[in-house]
Amino acid sequence: MAEMNANGSFSLSGRRVLYTGAAGGLGKDTTIEMLKSGANVLAVDNNADKIAELTSEIPNGLADNLIVVQCDLRDHVDLNAKLQALLIDGPIDVVINNAAIYPARPFEEFEQKEMRDVHAVNVEAALICVKAALPSMRKQGWGRIINVSSITLNGGWENLAPYVQSKGALIGLTRAWAREFGKWGITSNAIAPGAFPTDAEKIHPNPEEYADFVLENQSVKRRGSAQDIASVIKFLASNEAGFVTGQTINVDGGWSMK
């Protein structure tokens, strides 16, 4: 039962949370925050080094609440098999579709296979995760779907066409699922992170110049942190967010205001 802790933080006590991309970028710190909030996290990731880093930083007493699933999200047969195995031990209450790949180059230089890979990881894996979790969510009359989109949908970034396309697809799915699943007590929302200092920024040739660009465009004049993302995710995953669905919440320091 999700409720507020004494310190004002949302509790996810007893919830089973499926989180793709759980060890990388913003995922690692958000995973740890959800564990601290009482969740059992089913962490899906494909990077062995980042998985090792995540497991090494789990606070004392919380390791038993983390299940790591190493999986290449392009392999949909393997992904579905691993999800079905997880469901043997109980329902998946919350699905967070966060994993993404983001090759950067001019549109005309993308090969079709690379564009298909982006869609396979960023969108189709989300379809599989939700489809696996949906029956148990329907049965219990409660569920949360959280899709991680991107500020790039608002324009201003070149050379990311397949990535932007995939993030737009997640917004469409967010709204479609909200309309279709609401009658079963299931909410579907998206968050659109702004520019956070993660490995994703390494695609920019001049990091210092890019950081200046970010701060110039944000209303809040500091760089975002994983805690900023975790706070919104924990709210959307909680009971308290039961009347919020079909929405996209920008977590970007006031960069985009729509």
N, C-alpha and C positions, 0 to 999 in steps of 0.2 A: 504494500500500500504506500504510494508516494505521498509524502507530506513534508512540511518544512521542518528542518532540524532546529535545534535550539539556537544555533548561530545564524539562522535565517537562510540557510542553503537548502535547496530542494533535495529531498531524500528520494532515492530510487530503490529503497530496501526491497530485496527479493525479486526485483525485475531482472529478466534475462535480456540482455542487450546485444544484438548482433551488429558489429561495427566493422565495416570494410575500410581498408586503409588505416587500420587502428594503430600501427606502429610508426608511421611516418609523418613528417610535417607537423601539422596541428594535431594529428591523430594521437600521438603518444601521450602528450600531456592531458588531452581530453579523456583518454582512456583511464588514466590514473585518477583524474577528478571524478569520473563516474564510479570507479571502484571505491573511492572515499565516501561517495554518496550511497553506498550500499548495494550497487548493482553487481550482478554477475555478468561479466563482459566476455562475449564470444568474439575474440579479436581475429579478424581475417586480414592477412597481409602476405606478401610474396617476397619480402626482402629479409633474408636471414640475419643480416647484420643489425638491421633496425629492430627486428623481433628480439634479438639478444639484448639490445640496449633497453627496450621496453621492459623485458622481464627483470633486468638487473636493477631497475628503478622502482619496482613495485614496493610500496611501503610494507613494513612488517605486519604480518597477520592478514594480508589481503591476497596473497599469491593463490590461495585456493579458490578465489572468486574469479580468476582469470583462466580462460581456455583459449589457447592460441591455435589457430587453424592456418597453416601455411598453404597457400593456394594461388595459382596463376589464374586470375579472373578471366583470362581469355579462354580457358578450358572450362566450358560451361557444364560438361558432363561431370567432371571432377568436382566442380563447385556444388552442383546439385546433390551429388552423392554425399558430400561432407555435410551439407545442410540437413539432409535427411537423417544422418547419424546424430547430429546435434539435437534434433527434435525427439529422439528416443528418450532423452533425459528430461524433457519438459518443453513447454511452449516457448516460443520467442515472442517476447512482449513488445520489444522496441527494435526497429530496423533503422540503422543509420547508414545511408549510402554515401560514402565519403571517398572511396578509392577513385583515383583518376590518373591518367597519363596525359602529358601535355607537350607533345613535340612542337617545336616552333620553327617555322620557315614560311616563305611566301607560298600562298595557296597553290600556285601552279607547279610547285616542286613536290607537293605531297603525292605519293603513290597511293593507289586505291587500297592496297593491303594495309598501309599504315593508317589510313582513315578508318578502315573497318576495325582495326585493333583498338583505336580510340573509342569507337562506339561500343565495341564488345566489352571493354573494361568499364567505361564511364556510364553506360546506359543499360546494356543487356544484362550485365551482372546484377544491377539493381532490380530489374524485372524478375530475375530468378530468385533473388533474396526475398522479395515481397511475396512472390507466388508461394514460396516455401512456408513463410510465416503466416500467411493469411488464414488458412483453415483453423489454426489454434487461436488466433486473434478473434475470429468470428465466433468460435465456440464459447470463449470466455467473455465476449462482449466488451472487449477492451484491447486497444492496440495503438501504437504510435509509429508513424513512418516519418523519418526526417531525411530529406535529400539535401546534399551539400552542392549548391550551384556556385555561382561566381559573379563578382562585380563586372567581369569582362563582358557580360551581356549588355552592359550600358555603353559599350563602345570605348574607344580610346586606346585599344591595344591592337597592334598588327601581328600578322604571322601566326595566329592561333585559331584559324578557322575551324578545324575539326573539334578542338576543345570547346570553343564557344558554342558550336552546334550541339555538342553533347550536353552542355550545361543548360541550354535552352530546352532540350528534350526533357530534362529532369523537372524543369518548371511545369511543362505541360503535363507530365505524369503526376506531379504533385496535385494539380488541380483536378485531374481526372479521377485519381484515387480518392481525393477528399469527397467528391460528389458521390462516388460509387460506394465507398466503404463507411460513410458517416452513419448510416442506419444501423451499423453493428458496433457503434461506440469506438470506431477507429478514426484517428485523426491523421492527416497527411499535410506536412508543412515542409518548407524549404528554408535554408539560410543561404545568404549570398555573402561570403566573406570578402572583405576588401583585400588590400595588399598587406600580407603578413610576412615577416622576415623568416622564411623557411627555405628549404632547398629549392623550391620552385622558382625563387628569385634568381637562381644561378643562371637562368637562361638569358638574363640581361647582361650585356657586355660591360656596363659601367655601374656597379652596385651603388656607389656613392651618389651618382647623378640620379639613379632611380629612387633612392631613399628621399632625396630632396623633392623629386617629382611627387612622391606619395604624400609627404607632409604638406606640400603646397596645395594639394587637392582636398585633403581631409579638413574637416572642421575642428576635430580634436587633434592637437599638434603633438602626438606621440605615436609610436608604432604600436600596432595591436599585438596582443599576446594570446597564447592558447587559452588562458583563463577567460578572456572575452568571448571566445567561441564556446567554451565549456558551459559558461553560465546560461547562454541561450539554449544550448542543446538540453541541458538538464531541465530547464523550464518546459520546453516543448515535449519532453519525455515524461513529464509529471502528470499527476491527476489534475493539478491546478490549470493545466493548459487544455482541458477537455472541451472548451468552447472555442478554441482557436484551430481552424483548419483551412486548407487551401491557400495559405498565405506564404509569401516569401519575405523573410526578415533580413534586411541588409545589416550586416555586422561589419561596418567599414569606417567607423569614426566620422560619420556624416559626410562621406564623399558623395554618395548618390542619395537624393531625396525625392522619392516617388511614392 
